[in-house]
């Protein structure tokens, strides 16, 4: 048998914990029964007798339409029960062997998550054992072959260890970015080093200090130094990765205000009405850096990036959340959001009929989550052309609001456009009936 090295390694690893001879025998009987395509056989290893008998009945039900003779069907059922008797008798034993093997492999001290860990590991190991069974064509290795393959694997491990040493030296000498390029991407490098790409990024790049000079995209009037604190996969968003930075020092040239330079870590710049926009632009610059970095690293797993940052020495990791905690009032937070919208739309040409954007914060009592609702208010009846114009305006600023207030609100909704009279009547009804 010509078995790939990685399959041999996995065989030896699993053979330390599982009685593969008995498990392979069960899989051979399962294959001969014809009740399942062996690509989907892994659940049978831990399903037990009751699960197996249910699948056998289902298989019979699917096959029965071939015959119109009920007596013949009954005879076939009796024959099939006899044929599968040995398989059925082995089902519970095989399940127990699988559970014993899993318990030998996992951390049983974690009692709180024990059942979940056992279930997850059962599913993973059952798939791998079924794959190995297919590669070995249902046969366990002979003792002589085990010795040969053990020596072969030792040689592979030596080569892997040597390769890991070379990769670590390459990172040390040339840096993570160059090492990733030379090895075909950070995923391949991480695979050799038995690490995740996110761990490598955090481990090696968090030691470096970057600046806006390292960013190819235009950074405008911003000139600052920053560090990458860590990278992690975002939960629930396929391919999204969160990059968290620390602004170490730097300045911004506020050309549109007075042309002066201001310390990004100083108190003066935080007094400007444009402070929200400054933070959004910093976030945008760091996003450009993260995207350029993933391209250089050939980090193909990253489909999108989300950015968080703090100012060194100023605890503002979740600055919007902390701002809310300081004010602790719904009204002040609403005023803050209105101010941010005003800043983002200060150079925008609105229709003459436009009055304002209204901001409402409400709590979803069912889930105890904050929601933000933005309504466009017009002075009087409006046209379709005005609606189209306002749609374009909202399209520009709402993503910025979502980015800045990420973490504060579970949902941000855009309410319908309405006139001032209609808005006030609706507001009176909401207050009268206690609706948010």
N, C-alpha and C positions, 0 to 999 in steps of 0.2 A: 504494500500500500504506500502510495506517495502522498504523505500528509504534510500540509503546510506547517511551518515552524510554529506559528501562532496558535494553531489548533493543538499541536503537541503540548505546548506550554499550558494551554487551558485544560487539556486532558489531565496532565499531572497535577495541576492545582486542584481540580475538582475531585480527583481520585483520592486525595488526602482526607476528604470529608464525606464522600458518597460511595456507596457500594455499587459501582458502575456495572458490575457483571449482572447483578439481579435486575437493575433498572433497564439495562440493555435488553435483557431477556423479556421483560414486560413490553418494551417498545417493539420487539420482534413479533410478539404475539398480537399486539395492537395493529401492526402493519398487515399481518396475515389475515386479520379479521375483516379488513376492508371497510370498516365502519367510518373511517376518517382519512382525509388526506393528511399525510404525515407532516406537511408544512404547518398544520394546525394541531399537532399532537401534544404540545407541551402541557396544556391544562389537564390532560389525562394523568400526568405523573403525580399531581397533587389533588385530583378531584375525588378519588376514592371510589368505592364500589357503587354507591348510590348514584353518583354522577355518571359513571360508566354505563350502568344499566339504563339510565334515562336516555343516554345517547344511542344505545343499541336499539331501544324502542323507537326512537325518532328515526333512526336509519331504516328500521323495518317499515315504518309508516310511509317513508318516502319511496320505498321500493315496491309497496303492495299494489300500486296502481298498474303494475305490469301484468298482474294476474287477475282474472275474473273468477277463478275457482277458489272458494273459501276453504274447502277441505285441503286443497293443495297448500294454501297459505298457512293453515294450522300445522301441517306437516313440516313446512319450511321453518316455522318458528321453533318447533321442537328440535329440529336438526341444528338450527343456529345456536340455541341455548347450549346444546351439547358441545358444539364447536368452540364456543367462547367460555366454557366452564373454567378452564385453567386461567384464562385472562381475567375473568371476574374474580376468581379466588385470589389473584395477585394484586388486585387494585388497592385494597386497604394496606397491604404490606408495602407496596411501592410508595404510597402516600406517606406512610410512617417513616420509610427510609429517607424520603425527601425532607420531611420535617426535622428528623435527627441531624441530617447534614446541614440544614440551614441554622439550626440552633448551635451547631459546632462552629459556624462561620461568623455569626453576628455577635454584637455586644449585648449580652443578656442583662447587663446591669441597668440598661436604660429601660426600666420597667414601664415608664409612662408611655413610651412609643413602641413597646415590644411587639404587640400584635401587628401593628402597621408595618414595622420593619421586617417581621417574619413573612408577611404576605408579599411585600415588595420583592424580597430576596428570593422567595419561592418562585415567583413568576420569572425573574431574571435567570436564575440558575436552571430552571426547567427548560427555558428556551435554549440556553447554551448547551445543556446535556443533550437535548434533542438534535441540535446542530452537529454536535460531536458524534453522536450515534450515526447520523447520516454520513458524515465523513469517514467513519470507521466501518461503514456498511454493516452495522449491527454487531460487530465483533469487538471484544476487549483485547487489549494487547497481551501478547505472550511475554513471559518473564524475560526471555532473551532480548526481545524487541524493546521491552521497557528499559533494560540496562543501556542498550544502544541509544535510545532516544533521550534517556537521562543525560548521558554524556554529550549528546548533540545539543540539548537544551543548555547545558552548562557552558558550552562554547558560545552559544547565542547570547547568554546572559553576560558573558565576559565581553563580547563584542558590544552589547548594549551599554554596559558600564563604561567601556572605553569611549563609546560615542557620546554618552552623557557628559563625560569629563571634557571631551573636546568642545561640546556645545557650550558648557559653562565657561570654559576658557575663552571661547569666541565672544560670548556676551561680555565677559570681563574686559577683553581687549578692545572690542569694536563697538560695544553697546548693543542694547536689545533691538533697536531698529535695523541696524546693519545686519545683525545676526539673523533676524527674521527674513530679511531680503535674501541673504545668501543661502538660507535653508528652505526657501520656497514658501515662506509664510509663517506667522506666529502659531498657527494651529499645528503645523508639522513640528515646529520647535517644541511646543508644549507637549506634544505626544511623546517625543523622545525623552523629555525631562520628567515625564509622568506628572505634569502639572496642567492646570487649566490656563488658557490664554489670559483670563482676567487676573489670575494669581500672578502670572509673570509680569503683566503690566504694573500691578500694584507693587510687586516686590522690587522691580528694578527702576521703573520710571519715577516712583515717589521720592527717590533719592536725588533726582535732578531738579534744577530750577530752569524754567522756560521763560521766554518773554514774547511780547508781541512781535519782535523782530523775527521770531521763528515761524510766524504765520504768513503764508503766501497771500492770503486774501487781504483786502484793504481793511486796516484797523482804524481809519479816520484819525481823530485827535487823541487816541488812547495810546499810552505808552506805559506798560506795567509788566511786572514779573509775577510769575505764578508757579505753583506746584500742583501736580496731579496727586491727590490724596489716595483715591482708590477707584476701581472700576468694578461694576457688578452687573449681572443680567437683571433687567427689570422684570418684576413678577407680572405675569398675565399679559405681557406684550411680546409677541413673537419677534425675535431679532433685535429688540430694543435693548440698549445698554446704557446704564447711568454712569456718567463721568462726574466725579466730585473734585473740585479744585479749591485751592487756597490762594487768594490774592495777597502776595507778600509785600509789595510796594508799587507805587506808580502814580501817574498823573493823568488828568484829562484836560485837554484844551477846549474850553467851552466857546467855540468860535461864534455860535449863534446867539450867545448871551452878551459877553463882554470881551471875548477874545483872551481871557485870562486863563492861566494854568492853575489847577486845583489838585491837592493831594487826595487821592481816592480813599485813603485811610483817615483823613482828617475830618473834623466836625463840620467845617464850613460848607463843603459840597453837599452834605446831607440836608442842608437848609433850603436848597433850591427846589422849586416846584418840579423841575425836570429830573429830580433824583430817581424817580421810578423809571424814566426812560433811560437814564444812565445805566442803571442795573440791568435793564433789558438788553442794552447794546453790549455790555460786558458779557452777558450770557450768550449773545449772538456770536461774539468774537471767539469765546471758548468753544462754542459749537463748531465753528470753522476749524479750530485747532484739532478738535477730537476727530472730525471727519477726515482731515488731512492725515492725521496720525494713523487712523485705521487703514487708509489707503497705502501708506508707506509700509505698514506691518503686514499687509495682505490679510487683514483680519476679516475674512469673508462672512463670518457669523453675524457681524454687526449690520443690521438693515436700517437702523435709525438710532439716533443718540438723544438722550435727555441730559440736561446740564444742571448741576447744583454747585454753588460756590459759597465760600465764607471769606471774610476779610480778616487777615491775620491779626490776632489780638483783639478782635471785635467779634463776639459770639453771635453771628448772624447767619448760621447755617440754614435755618428756616426763617429768614428775616420777616416774611409776611406773617407767619404763624406767631412769632414773638411780638410783632407789632399788634396783632389782635389781642394777645394776652395782656399787653401793657394797657391798651385802651379799654379792653373788656366790655366794649359797648358796640352794639350793632350799628348805631348811627355813625359813629366815627369810622368804622370800617367801610360803610357805604360811601361816606364822604371821601375816603382815601381812594376808593375805586373810581369815583366820579372824577377826582383830580387826575388820576392816571389816564382816564379816557380823554379828558380835556387836553392833557399834554400830548397824547398820541395824535390828536386831531386838530391841534392848534393851527396848522398851516393848510387845513382842508377847506375847500370851498363847498359849503352846504347850500341846498335849495333855500330860497327866501322863506318858504313856508315852514322850515324846520325850526323847532323850539329847543328841544334838549333830549338827552338820553337819561332815562330814569333807571336807577339801580335799586334792586330789592334783594335783601338776603332773607331767606327763610330756612327753617329746619324741617327736614323730612322726619317726622316723628316716628314713623315706622322703623327707619334704619338709624335714627339719630345722626343724620348727616346734613351738613350745611349745603345749600344750593344757592346759586347766584342767578338772578333773572334780570336781563337788560331789555328795556322797552324803549322804542323810538316814539317820541311825542311830537306831533305836528300842530301848528297853530289852528289850522282849519282843514277841511276836506282836501285830499291830496290826489295827485295823478299817478298813473302808472310809470311815467317818466321819472317822477320824484322817487318812487319806490325803487326803481332800478339804480338810481344815483346813490341812495342810502344803502342799498345792498352792497355796492362796491366799497363804500366807506366802512361798513361793518366788517366786510371781508378782510380789510387791512388791519383793523385794530383788535378784533376779538381774539385772534391767535396770540397776540402779545399779552392780552389780559390773562388768557389761560396759562401762558408760560410763567408770568410773574406770580400769579396766585395759585399755582399748582400746589396741592397739599392742603390748601385752606378749604376748597369747595370740592365736593364729590362730583358735582355736575355744574356746568355753566350753560344756561339756556338763553336763547334770544327770543323774546316775546314778540307778538305781532306789532306792527306800526299802527298807531291810533291817534285820534285828535285829543286835544287837551280836555274838551268837554266830556268825551267818552271815557277818558282815563280817570277823571275826577269822579264820575258817576260810579265806575267800577270800584274805585278806591273806597268810596263811601259804603258800597255793598260789602266789600271785604271786611271793613272795620266793624260794620253793623253785625255781621254774622260770625265774626271772629276768624275769618279765613286769612291765615298768615298775616 
